Amino acid sequence: MRKYIRWIRQNIKAIYRVLLFIITLGVLSLIYPNIGNFRYEYQKGKPWMHETLIAPFDFAIHKTEAELAANKDSLLAKYSPYYEYKPEILQQVSSKFNADFEKKWNAYIQTDNFKNLNYKKSTISIEKKRILLYFQDIISGIYDIGIIEASTPQLQIPEKINRSLNNVSEKIETKSLYTPKIAYEFISQSLKNDFKNQSYHVFFQDLNLDTYLTPNLIYNEDMSEKVKNSMLSNISLTKGLVKAGTRIALIGDIIDDDTFRILESLKREYESILGSSQSHYLIMGGQSLLILACLILLFLYLRNFRTQILEDNKKLLFILLLIVLFVGLSSLAMKFPIINIYIIPFVLIPVVLRTLLDSRSALFIYIISLLLNGFLAPNSFEFLFLQLSAGIMAIYSLPQLERRGQLVITAIITFFTYSIVYFAFAITQEGSIQEIEWKNFIWFAINGLLLTFSYSLIYIFEKLFGFISDVTLIELANQNHPVLRQLIQHAPGTFQHSLTVANLAEAAINEIGGNPLLVRTGALYHDIGKMKNPVYFIENQMTNRNPHDNLEFDKSAQIITDHVKYGIQIAKKHKLPQQIIDFIQTHHGAGRVQYFYTSFKNKYPDKEIDEEKFTYPGPDPFSKETAVLMMADSVEAASRSLKEKTPESIENLVISLIDKQISENRFEMADISFKNIHQVKNIFIQMLINIYHARIEYPKEINRD
């Protein structure tokens, strides 16, 4: 048992990586729809490239979306919504009107307008009754026909409605109905025509007739929707039948509209039968094998070309999560037809990976993602061609993400790539510009817009998974960064040394390949630990007095080696990324402070030496960038102490120092070749010669007076 526990502890990281791949396989298998795939690929307007296709069973030909929409529109043109007729509303309105009329008439007959009419008492009573009956008749007539809400949306479609009363419906034309506004205008016009006496018009206005025009036709939503759905459910989804044994397509036949519709119907029936049959588990097994094949390809790529990513559990988790996320989005798009798959910003995958990893990895992982999504997407070849074209253009258009504006340019390029490639596919398949689905260009535009949000996503991914982007490196390399400002103030000589080292390392990495921005930023921070005791480092000493003269050699060595420890503390305090801390840890590796070690050994030849006091904490460089920085740091510091800075002395110095580091196996863990090291030597020699070049002495002017 202990043996197994010990084995697990020794291989815990490898076990974790295997579990990540297994979990990814399981999640993707669950996301995939458990239906079979039609074995044939075809496109409208293209020749049938497979063997002769015979109908394997009877199946119906499904109508196109356009045909179904036309059937629906035709049916809805005959549809009449249901309205409930409410006779009690007339009773309520009449009762209120009669009461209000009595009050307002009594007030009106006291006015001068009415008194000027000089009506007799008996005439006043007759007039009152006549006018009241007039209003009762006209209001009753309007309500008998019906008042409907002016904002009723159902009136915009049908010409007729069903008016229901006591479960009995009658169909009436909507143009004969009143709205409150139309009813008021009708009453007003009637009053003008029937009452010539202007004095009555003042009374009519005071009545506020619009307050008595309440709709009595109320929309019955439940009944209307039930009838509408019943009508729509009767629409046939199919048109025609293909009998088993019928020849559908011969090899070389051009797939026209009718053949394409038959093939689409066969594909739908075929996948439906497979999904609901006993082959369900076989289909799941086949899909899992396809997913496994893609994951194995990803694993092999990482193992052979990007071992550092495979061994970094956070980076591996990020890559697998990104793949699962976009497969999940594709699956959702397939379940909800309202969402078009082209709205999903797949190009975000290579953009993010190019920024956080490298172009080669971004392209390969993107291809794996597209293969996994291609099993879900309709017209798989068209989908893969479109996405791959856009992704490659995005990678080429974004060599380095240094400004947000670059993402806008990449989004525009992506939109035009999508549009041009899709347009080419469309005219090839349809043979007509009129048949192109132009709304897809809207999806492409939204896709490009979503791509601009990758700037924020990159920042989030950096913080969650420990990446470092070029944008962050540019911010860190700014001399206004608080740590660099402190270095300039407390250790100006060290800062100048760091600048020169940065120039050397950057030039070397540009030559041999790597991340020049990373190595430059790392070089600027590699000696920040010297801020703790700056005067103990020769580049910061302004006088001939050296504080090491008063210390024992082992104490001096301790101060020198401690600048690595202090540098790590300062970096963590200011929350610098781990990638920058790596440069601080490794720029001396596990090397020795040779000057003080040799001095101690010469002074105390018989004394046992504590090697640890004269050794840097390490580790040795483990990347091309950290290895180059170690070389640049050592040759720059040593070149300052040369008495004669001639090309020969500089060349001998560079070669001897780097060869010594090689002999001490300082670069054993770094991914750097002897050819790279030879190139680095030549670059350092040339640059140091240019830095320390001998100046021409100008002749003095002779005074001839």
C-alpha positions in Angstrom: 0.0 0.0 0.0 2.8 2.4 0.9 4.4 1.6 -2.4 1.3 2.8 -4.3 1.0 5.9 -2.1 4.6 6.8 -2.8 4.1 6.3 -6.5 1.1 8.5 -6.5 3.0 11.3 -4.6 5.8 11.0 -7.1 3.5 11.2 -10.1 0.8 13.5 -8.8 1.3 16.1 -11.5 1.1 13.5 -14.3 -2.0 12.0 -12.7 -3.6 15.4 -12.5 -2.9 16.0 -16.2 -4.4 12.6 -17.2 -7.5 13.4 -15.1 -7.9 16.7 -16.8 -8.0 15.0 -20.2 -10.4 12.3 -19.0 -12.8 14.9 -17.4 -12.6 16.9 -20.7 -13.5 13.8 -22.7 -16.5 13.1 -20.4 -17.8 16.6 -20.5 -17.5 16.9 -24.2 -19.2 13.5 -24.7 -22.2 14.8 -22.5 -22.4 18.0 -24.5 -22.5 16.3 -27.9 -26.1 15.5 -29.1 -26.6 11.7 -29.1 -27.7 11.4 -32.7 -26.1 9.7 -35.7 -24.4 11.6 -38.5 -25.5 11.3 -42.1 -22.7 9.6 -44.0 -22.8 11.8 -47.0 -21.5 15.4 -47.6 -23.2 17.5 -50.2 -23.8 21.1 -51.3 -26.4 22.7 -53.4 -25.2 23.5 -56.9 -22.4 21.0 -56.6 -22.2 17.5 -58.2 -23.0 14.4 -56.2 -19.6 12.9 -55.5 -20.7 9.6 -53.9 -22.1 6.3 -55.2 -25.7 6.2 -56.5 -28.0 7.0 -53.6 -31.2 4.9 -53.3 -33.9 5.7 -50.7 -33.3 3.1 -48.0 -36.9 3.5 -46.6 -40.1 5.6 -47.1 -39.7 9.1 -46.0 -41.6 12.4 -46.4 -40.1 15.5 -48.0 -40.0 18.3 -45.5 -41.0 21.7 -46.5 -38.5 24.5 -46.5 -38.6 27.4 -44.0 -39.8 29.7 -46.7 -42.7 27.3 -47.6 -43.7 26.9 -44.0 -43.6 30.7 -43.5 -45.8 31.2 -46.6 -48.3 28.6 -45.3 -48.4 30.2 -41.9 -49.0 33.7 -43.4 -51.8 32.3 -45.7 -53.5 30.7 -42.7 -53.1 33.7 -40.4 -54.8 35.9 -43.1 -57.9 33.9 -42.5 -57.6 34.0 -38.7 -60.0 36.1 -36.7 -59.3 36.9 -33.0 -62.0 36.5 -30.4 -63.5 39.4 -28.4 -65.9 39.2 -25.6 -68.9 41.5 -25.9 -69.8 43.1 -22.5 -73.4 44.4 -22.5 -73.1 45.4 -18.8 -70.7 48.2 -19.8 -73.5 50.0 -21.6 -75.7 49.8 -18.5 -72.9 51.3 -16.3 -72.2 54.0 -18.8 -75.9 54.9 -19.3 -76.5 55.1 -15.6 -73.6 57.4 -15.1 -74.5 59.5 -18.1 -78.1 60.0 -16.9 -77.0 61.2 -13.5 -74.3 63.5 -14.9 -76.7 64.9 -17.5 -79.3 65.8 -14.8 -76.8 67.8 -12.8 -75.2 69.6 -15.8 -78.6 70.4 -17.4 -79.9 72.0 -14.2 -76.7 74.1 -14.1 -76.9 74.9 -17.8 -80.5 76.3 -17.7 -79.3 78.9 -15.2 -76.8 80.3 -17.6 -77.4 83.5 -19.7 -76.9 81.4 -22.9 -80.0 79.4 -22.1 -82.1 82.2 -20.7 -81.6 84.2 -23.9 -83.5 81.4 -25.7 -86.7 82.6 -23.8 -88.1 79.0 -23.6 -91.3 78.5 -21.7 -91.3 76.2 -18.7 -93.1 73.4 -20.5 -90.7 73.8 -23.5 -87.7 73.4 -21.3 -88.9 70.1 -20.0 -89.6 68.9 -23.6 -86.1 70.1 -24.7 -84.5 68.3 -21.8 -86.2 65.0 -22.6 -85.5 65.3 -26.4 -81.8 65.9 -25.9 -81.5 63.1 -23.3 -83.2 60.6 -25.5 -81.0 61.7 -28.4 -77.8 61.0 -26.4 -79.2 57.7 -25.1 -80.0 56.5 -28.7 -76.7 57.5 -30.2 -74.6 56.0 -27.3 -76.7 52.9 -27.3 -76.2 52.5 -31.1 -72.5 52.8 -30.8 -72.3 50.3 -28.0 -74.6 47.9 -29.9 -72.0 47.8 -32.7 -69.1 47.7 -30.2 -66.1 49.9 -29.1 -62.7 48.3 -29.2 -59.4 49.5 -27.8 -57.6 51.8 -30.3 -54.2 50.2 -29.5 -55.4 46.6 -30.0 -52.6 45.0 -32.1 -54.9 42.3 -33.4 -56.7 44.8 -35.6 -53.6 45.4 -37.7 -53.8 41.9 -39.2 -57.3 40.5 -39.6 -60.2 42.1 -41.5 -62.7 40.4 -39.2 -63.1 39.5 -35.6 -65.3 37.0 -33.7 -67.6 38.8 -31.3 -68.7 36.5 -28.5 -71.7 36.7 -26.2 -73.0 33.9 -24.0 -70.7 31.4 -25.9 -72.2 32.4 -29.2 -69.8 34.0 -31.7 -70.5 36.0 -34.8 -68.0 37.3 -37.3 -68.0 41.0 -37.9 -65.8 43.3 -40.0 -63.3 45.3 -38.1 -63.9 48.4 -40.2 -67.4 48.7 -38.9 -66.2 48.8 -35.2 -65.6 52.0 -33.2 -62.6 53.0 -31.3 -63.1 55.6 -28.5 -61.7 58.3 -30.8 -63.8 57.3 -33.8 -66.9 57.1 -31.6 -66.3 60.6 -30.2 -65.7 62.1 -33.7 -69.0 60.4 -34.9 -71.0 61.9 -32.0 -69.4 65.4 -32.5 -70.3 65.4 -36.2 -73.8 64.2 -35.4 -74.3 67.0 -32.9 -73.2 69.6 -35.4 -75.5 68.2 -38.0 -78.6 67.8 -35.8 -78.3 70.8 -33.5 -77.9 74.1 -35.3 -78.4 76.1 -32.1 -74.9 77.3 -31.0 -75.9 77.8 -27.4 -76.3 74.0 -27.0 -72.8 73.4 -28.1 -71.5 74.9 -24.9 -73.6 72.4 -23.0 -72.4 69.5 -25.1 -68.8 70.4 -24.5 -69.4 70.6 -20.7 -70.8 67.0 -20.9 -67.3 65.6 -21.7 -68.7 62.9 -23.9 -65.4 61.1 -24.3 -65.6 59.9 -20.7 -68.6 57.8 -21.5 -66.9 55.9 -24.4 -65.5 52.8 -22.7 -64.5 49.8 -24.8 -67.0 47.0 -24.5 -65.2 44.5 -26.8 -62.5 42.9 -24.7 -59.8 40.7 -26.3 -60.1 37.1 -25.3 -56.4 36.1 -25.3 -57.0 32.5 -24.2 -59.6 31.7 -26.8 -57.7 33.5 -29.6 -54.4 31.8 -28.9 -56.1 28.4 -28.6 -57.8 28.8 -31.9 -54.6 30.2 -33.6 -52.4 27.4 -32.3 -55.0 24.8 -33.4 -54.9 26.3 -36.9 -51.1 26.4 -37.0 -50.9 22.8 -35.8 -52.8 21.7 -38.8 -50.1 23.0 -41.2 -48.4 20.0 -42.8 -44.6 20.0 -42.3 -44.1 17.8 -45.3 -44.8 17.8 -49.0 -44.7 14.6 -50.9 -43.3 11.2 -50.2 -40.2 9.3 -51.4 -40.7 5.5 -51.6 -38.0 3.0 -50.6 -35.9 2.0 -53.6 -36.4 5.4 -55.4 -33.2 6.7 -56.9 -32.3 10.0 -55.4 -28.9 11.0 -56.9 -26.4 9.5 -59.4 -22.7 10.2 -59.2 -22.0 13.5 -61.1 -25.6 14.7 -60.9 -25.8 18.4 -60.0 -27.7 18.9 -56.7 -30.6 21.2 -57.6 -33.2 22.7 -55.2 -35.5 19.6 -55.4 -32.7 17.1 -54.9 -31.2 19.2 -52.1 -34.6 19.2 -50.3 -35.0 15.5 -50.6 -31.4 14.9 -49.3 -32.1 17.2 -46.3 -35.3 15.3 -45.5 -33.4 12.0 -45.8 -30.7 13.3 -43.5 -33.2 14.4 -40.9 -35.1 11.1 -40.9 -31.8 9.1 -40.9 -30.4 10.9 -37.9 -33.7 10.8 -36.1 -33.9 7.0 -36.6 -30.4 6.5 -35.4 -30.8 8.7 -32.3 -33.9 6.8 -31.2 -32.8 3.3 -31.9 -30.8 0.7 -30.0 -27.7 2.1 -31.6 -27.8 5.0 -29.1 -24.9 3.8 -27.0 -22.9 2.9 -30.1 -23.3 6.4 -31.3 -22.1 7.8 -28.0 -19.1 5.5 -28.1 -18.3 6.6 -31.6 -18.5 10.3 -30.7 -16.3 9.7 -27.6 -13.7 8.0 -29.8 -13.7 11.0 -32.2 -13.3 13.4 -29.2 -10.5 11.2 -27.8 -8.7 11.3 -31.1 -8.7 15.1 -31.1 -7.5 15.2 -27.5 -4.7 12.7 -28.3 -3.6 15.0 -31.1 -3.5 17.9 -28.7 -1.6 15.9 -26.2 1.0 14.8 -28.8 1.5 18.3 -30.0 2.1 19.6 -26.5 4.4 16.7 -25.5 6.6 17.1 -28.6 6.6 20.8 -29.2 5.4 22.6 -26.1 6.4 20.5 -23.1 6.4 23.6 -20.8 2.7 24.1 -21.5 1.9 20.4 -20.9 3.7 20.5 -17.6 2.1 23.7 -16.4 -1.2 22.5 -15.0 -2.8 26.0 -15.0 -2.1 26.5 -18.7 -3.3 23.0 -19.6 -6.5 23.6 -17.6 -7.0 26.9 -19.4 -6.7 25.4 -22.8 -9.1 22.5 -22.1 -11.6 24.9 -20.5 -11.5 27.1 -23.6 -12.2 24.2 -25.8 -15.1 22.9 -23.7 -16.6 26.5 -23.5 -16.8 26.9 -27.3 -18.1 23.3 -27.8 -20.8 24.1 -25.2 -21.7 27.4 -27.0 -22.0 25.5 -30.3 -24.3 22.9 -28.7 -26.5 25.7 -27.4 -26.7 27.3 -30.8 -27.8 24.0 -32.3 -30.6 23.6 -29.6 -31.9 27.1 -30.1 -32.5 27.9 -33.8 -32.8 31.6 -33.0 -29.1 31.7 -32.3 -27.0 31.3 -35.4 -23.7 29.5 -34.9 -21.9 32.2 -36.8 -22.5 34.7 -34.0 -20.1 32.7 -31.7 -16.7 34.4 -31.9 -14.5 31.3 -32.5 -11.7 33.6 -33.6 -11.4 34.7 -30.0 -9.6 31.3 -29.4 -6.5 32.1 -31.6 -6.5 35.7 -30.5 -6.3 34.9 -26.8 -3.9 32.0 -27.3 -1.7 34.0 -29.6 -1.5 36.8 -26.9 -0.9 34.5 -24.0 1.1 31.6 -25.6 2.4 31.7 -29.1 1.2 31.7 -32.7 2.0 28.0 -33.4 0.2 26.8 -30.3 -2.7 29.2 -31.0 -3.2 27.8 -34.6 -2.9 24.1 -33.6 -5.3 24.4 -30.6 -7.7 26.4 -32.8 -7.7 23.6 -35.4 -8.5 21.0 -32.7 -11.3 23.2 -31.4 -12.8 23.6 -34.9 -12.6 19.8 -35.5 -14.6 19.3 -32.3 -17.1 22.0 -33.2 -17.3 20.8 -36.8 -19.2 17.6 -35.6 -22.0 19.9 -34.4 -22.1 22.6 -37.0 -24.4 22.3 -40.1 -22.4 22.3 -43.4 -19.3 21.2 -41.6 -16.9 21.9 -44.5 -18.2 25.4 -45.0 -18.0 26.0 -41.2 -14.4 24.8 -41.0 -13.3 26.7 -44.1 -14.9 29.9 -42.8 -13.5 29.7 -39.3 -10.1 28.5 -40.3 -9.7 31.4 -42.8 -10.8 34.0 -40.2 -8.6 32.5 -37.5 -5.5 32.5 -39.6 -6.1 36.1 -40.7 -6.6 37.1 -37.1 -3.2 35.5 -36.1 -1.4 37.2 -38.9 -3.1 40.6 -38.2 -2.1 40.5 -34.5 1.6 39.7 -34.3 1.7 41.4 -30.9 -1.1 42.8 -28.8 0.2 46.2 -27.5 -2.8 48.5 -28.0 -6.5 48.0 -27.8 -6.9 49.6 -31.2 -5.2 46.5 -32.7 -8.2 44.4 -31.7 -10.6 46.7 -33.6 -8.5 46.2 -36.7 -8.4 42.5 -36.2 -12.2 42.5 -35.7 -12.7 44.4 -39.0 -10.3 42.0 -40.9 -12.2 39.0 -39.4 -15.6 40.4 -40.5 -14.4 41.0 -44.1 -12.8 37.5 -44.1 -16.0 35.9 -43.0 -18.0 38.0 -45.5 -15.8 37.3 -48.5 -15.5 33.6 -47.9 -19.2 33.2 -47.2 -20.1 35.2 -50.3 -17.9 32.9 -52.4 -19.6 29.8 -50.9 -23.1 31.3 -51.4 -22.8 32.3 -55.1 -21.2 28.9 -55.7 -24.1 27.0 -54.1 -27.0 29.2 -55.1 -25.8 30.5 -58.5 -27.6 33.7 -57.8 -27.0 36.8 -55.6 -30.7 37.1 -54.8 -30.7 33.7 -53.0 -27.9 34.7 -50.6 -29.0 34.9 -47.0 -27.9 38.4 -46.3 -28.8 38.3 -42.6 -25.7 36.1 -42.1 -23.6 39.2 -42.6 -25.3 40.7 -39.6 -24.1 37.7 -37.5 -20.6 38.2 -38.9 -20.7 41.9 -37.8 -21.9 40.9 -34.3 -19.1 38.3 -34.2 -16.5 40.9 -35.0 -18.0 43.2 -32.3 -17.8 40.4 -29.7 -14.1 39.9 -30.7 -13.2 43.4 -29.4 -14.1 42.2 -25.8 -11.1 39.8 -25.9 -8.9 42.6 -24.4 -10.9 42.3 -21.1 -10.9 38.5 -21.3 -7.1 38.4 -21.7 -6.7 40.5 -18.5 -9.0 38.1 -16.6 -7.2 35.0 -17.9 -3.9 36.5 -17.0 -5.0 36.9 -13.4 -6.8 33.5 -13.1 -4.2 31.3 -14.9 -0.9 33.1 -14.3 -0.2 34.2 -17.9 1.6 37.3 -18.9 0.7 39.2 -22.1 2.7 41.7 -24.1 0.4 44.5 -22.9 1.4 43.7 -19.3 5.1 43.5 -20.2 4.9 46.9 -21.8 3.3 48.3 -18.7 6.0 46.7 -16.5 8.8 48.0 -18.7 7.6 51.6 -18.3 10.2 53.4 -16.2 7.4 55.1 -14.3 6.5 51.8 -12.7 6.9 52.2 -8.9 9.6 49.5 -8.6 11.7 50.9 -11.4 11.4 54.5 -10.0 12.7 53.2 -6.6 15.6 51.5 -8.4 16.5 54.7 -10.2 16.4 56.7 -6.9 18.2 54.2 -4.6 20.5 52.4 -7.0 21.1 54.4 -10.2 24.2 52.5 -11.2 22.3 49.2 -11.0 19.5 50.7 -13.1 22.1 51.7 -15.8 23.5 48.2 -15.6 20.0 46.7 -16.0 19.4 48.9 -19.1 22.5 47.7 -20.8 21.8 44.1 -19.9 18.2 44.5 -21.3 19.6 45.8 -24.6 22.1 42.9 -24.9 19.5 40.2 -24.0 16.9 41.7 -26.3 19.2 41.7 -29.3 20.3 38.1 -28.6 16.7 36.8 -28.3 15.7 38.6 -31.5 18.5 36.7 -33.2 17.9 33.2 -31.8 14.1 33.3 -31.3 12.1 33.9 -28.2 10.1 36.6 -26.5 12.2 39.8 -26.7 9.7 41.9 -24.7 9.7 39.3 -21.9 13.5 39.2 -21.6 13.8 43.0 -21.7 11.3 43.4 -18.9 12.9 40.6 -16.9 16.3 42.3 -17.4 15.0 45.6 -16.0 13.9 43.9 -12.8 16.5 41.2 -12.3 18.7 43.3 -9.9 16.0 45.1 -7.9 17.2 43.3 -4.8 20.3 45.6 -4.8 18.1 48.4 -3.5 18.4 46.8 0.0 22.2 47.5 0.2 23.1 49.5 -2.9 26.5 50.7 -1.8 27.8 47.1 -1.5 27.6 46.8 -5.3 30.4 48.4 -7.3 28.2 50.1 -9.9 26.6 52.2 -7.1 29.8 53.3 -5.4 30.5 57.0 -6.0 33.9 57.1 -4.2 36.9 54.9 -4.0 35.8 53.6 -0.5 34.5 50.1 -0.7 32.4 48.9 2.3 33.5 45.3 1.7 37.0 46.2 2.8 35.8 46.2 6.4 34.0 42.8 6.2 35.0 39.2 6.2 34.8 37.5 2.8 31.9 35.2 3.8 29.9 38.2 5.1 30.5 40.1 1.9 29.4 37.0 -0.1 26.3 36.7 2.0 25.3 40.4 1.2 25.9 39.8 -2.5 23.9 36.6 -2.7 21.1 38.0 -0.6 20.2 40.5 -3.3 18.4 37.6 -5.1 16.3 36.9 -2.0 15.5 40.6 -1.4 14.6 41.0 -5.1 12.1 38.2 -4.8 10.6 39.8 -1.7 10.3 43.2 -3.4 8.7 41.6 -6.5 6.1 39.7 -4.5 5.3 42.8 -2.4 4.5 44.7 -5.6 2.7 41.6 -7.1 5.0 41.2 -10.1 4.1 38.2 -12.3 5.9 34.9 -11.6 7.5 35.1 -15.1 9.4 38.2 -14.0 10.4 36.7 -10.6 11.9 33.8 -12.6 14.5 36.2 -14.0 15.4 37.4 -10.5 15.8 33.9 -9.2 17.8 32.5 -12.1 20.1 35.3 -13.3 22.9 33.9 -11.2 21.5 30.4 -11.1 23.2 28.2 -8.4 26.6 29.8 -9.2 29.3 30.9 -6.9 30.4 34.3 -5.8 33.8 33.5 -7.2 35.8 36.6 -6.1 35.0 36.3 -2.4 35.2 32.5 -2.5 38.7 32.6 -4.0 39.8 35.4 -1.6 38.5 33.4 1.4 40.2 30.2 0.2 43.5 32.1 -0.3 43.4 33.8 3.1 42.3 30.6 5.0 43.8 27.7 3.1 43.4 25.2 6.0 39.9 26.3 7.0 36.9 24.3 5.9 34.7 26.4 3.6 30.9 26.5 4.0 30.0 26.4 0.3 26.5 27.5 0.9 27.6 31.0 2.1 29.3 31.6 -1.3 26.5 30.2 -3.5 23.5 31.9 -5.0 20.1 30.2 -4.1 19.3 29.5 -7.7 17.7 27.7 -9.6 19.6 27.7 -12.8 17.9 29.1 -15.9 15.1 26.9 -17.3 14.1 28.8 -20.4 15.8 30.4 -23.4 15.1 33.9 -22.1 16.5 33.4 -18.6 19.6 31.7 -20.0 20.3 34.6 -22.3 19.8 37.0 -19.4 22.3 35.1 -17.3 24.9 35.4 -20.1 24.1 39.1 -20.7 24.3 40.0 -16.9 27.7 38.3 -16.5 29.4 39.7 -19.6 28.1 43.3 -19.0 29.3 43.3 -15.4 32.7 41.9 -16.2 33.2 44.1 -19.2 33.1 47.2 -16.9 36.2 45.9 -15.1 38.4 45.5 -18.2 41.4 47.8 -18.1 41.8 47.8 -21.8 38.6 47.6 -23.7 39.8 46.4 -27.1 37.9 44.2 -29.5 40.3 41.3 -28.7 39.9 41.7 -24.9 36.1 42.0 -25.2 35.9 38.9 -27.4 38.1 36.8 -25.0 36.1 38.0 -22.0 32.7 37.0 -23.5 33.9 33.7 -24.8 35.6 32.7 -21.5 32.7 33.8 -19.3 30.0 31.9 -21.3 32.2 28.8 -21.8 32.7 28.7 -18.0 28.9 28.8 -17.5 28.6 26.0 -20.0 31.2 23.9 -18.2 29.3 24.5 -14.9 26.1 23.1 -16.6 24.2 26.4 -16.0 22.1 25.9 -19.1 21.3 22.3 -18.7 17.6 22.9 -18.0 17.2 25.6 -20.6 15.9 25.0 -24.1 18.9 26.5 -25.8 21.3 24.9 -28.2 25.1 25.3 -28.7 24.3 27.0 -32.0 22.1 29.6 -30.2 24.9 30.1 -27.6 27.4 30.7 -30.4 25.1 33.3 -31.9 24.6 35.0 -28.5 28.4 35.3 -28.1 28.8 37.0 -31.4 26.0 39.5 -30.7 27.4 40.3 -27.3 30.9 40.8 -28.7 29.7 43.1 -31.4 27.5 45.1 -29.1 30.1 45.5 -26.4 32.7 46.6 -29.0 30.2 49.3 -30.2 29.5 50.4 -26.6 33.2 50.7 -25.7 34.5 51.8 -29.1 37.6 54.0 -29.0 37.0 57.6 -29.9 39.2 59.6 -32.3 41.2 62.2 -30.5 40.6 65.5 -32.1 43.8 67.5 -32.9 44.4 70.7 -31.1 44.5 74.0 -33.0 48.1 75.5 -33.2 48.4 79.1 -32.2 50.7 80.6 -34.9 50.8 84.0 -33.3 
